[in-house]
Amino acid sequence: MVEAIRQALDMNGFENIPIMSYAAKYHSCFYGPFREAAESGYSFGDRSTYQMDPANGNEALREVTLDVAEGADIIIVKPALPYLDIIYRVKTDYGMPTAAYNVSGEYSMIKAAAANGWLDEKKAIYESLISIKRAGADIIITYFAKDAARMLK
């Protein structure tokens, strides 16, 4: 799929438009809050047939290899926190721009724990985002963007 997109962009004068590959998108319970808010739960079956098996890190690397060969410019790992090892492996093995999507369930866990007084919200946000960066992410897509911007001023 990446190759077809790359060819179509290039043929139409968009050679400088980067492609972000979702090669490492895991089947995860951490998408739950977004699915609930968007009313996009499963109408039948589930998404495990086309999203990565959480137990299989090597599959993600094989998919990344294919997408890089087809012209991907950025690789995204989704979700972020349960797959810090995959972020690290993608960054280490490919040395290319690596993105991490800190999804709604990761966000909701911290918000709920902070609301219950179980942890310091600002410190938890900072620590979780730092761990994603430390794993190798060049780009972090997160629901905490505004909170982090305010914290970092």
Residue pairs with C-beta under 8 A, 6 or more apart in sequence:
1 70
2 19
2 21
2 66
2 67
2 70
2 71
2 72
3 70
3 71
5 19
5 71
6 19
6 70
6 71
9 15
9 17
9 19
18 73
18 74
18 97
19 71
19 72
19 73
19 74
20 72
20 73
20 74
20 75
20 76
20 99
21 64
21 67
21 68
21 72
21 74
21 75
21 76
22 76
22 78
23 60
23 63
23 64
23 66
23 67
23 72
23 75
23 76
24 52
24 60
24 63
24 64
24 75
24 76
24 77
24 78
24 83
24 86
24 90
25 51
25 52
25 76
25 77
25 78
26 51
26 52
26 53
26 54
26 60
26 78
26 79
26 82
26 83
27 46
27 47
27 48
27 51
27 52
27 53
27 54
28 51
28 54
28 78
28 79
28 82
28 103
28 105
29 105
30 79
30 81
30 82
30 103
30 104
30 105
30 106
31 79
31 103
31 104
31 105
32 104
32 105
33 104
33 105
33 107
33 108
34 40
34 103
34 104
34 105
35 41
37 104
52 59
52 60
52 63
53 59
54 82
57 85
57 86
57 89
60 77
60 83
60 86
60 89
60 90
61 86
61 89
61 90
61 93
64 72
64 75
64 90
64 93
64 94
67 75
68 75
68 94
68 96
73 96
73 97
74 96
74 97
74 98
74 99
74 139
75 90
75 94
75 96
75 97
75 98
75 99
76 98
76 99
76 100
76 101
76 139
76 141
77 83
77 86
77 87
77 90
77 98
77 99
77 100
77 101
77 137
78 100
78 101
78 103
79 101
79 102
79 103
79 105
79 106
80 87
80 100
80 101
80 102
80 103
80 106
80 132
80 137
80 140
80 142
81 102
81 106
81 128
81 131
81 132
83 100
84 131
84 132
84 135
85 135
87 98
87 100
87 132
87 135
87 136
87 137
88 135
88 136
90 98
90 136
91 98
91 135
91 136
91 137
91 138
92 136
97 138
97 139
98 136
98 137
98 138
98 139
99 137
99 138
99 139
99 140
99 141
100 132
100 135
100 137
100 139
100 140
100 141
101 141
101 142
102 128
102 129
102 132
102 140
102 141
102 142
102 143
102 144
103 143
104 143
106 128
107 142
107 143
107 144
110 119
110 121
110 124
110 125
110 128
110 144
111 121
113 119
113 124
114 120
114 121
114 124
122 147
122 151
125 144
125 147
125 148
125 151
126 148
126 151
128 144
129 140
129 142
129 144
129 148
132 140
133 140
142 148
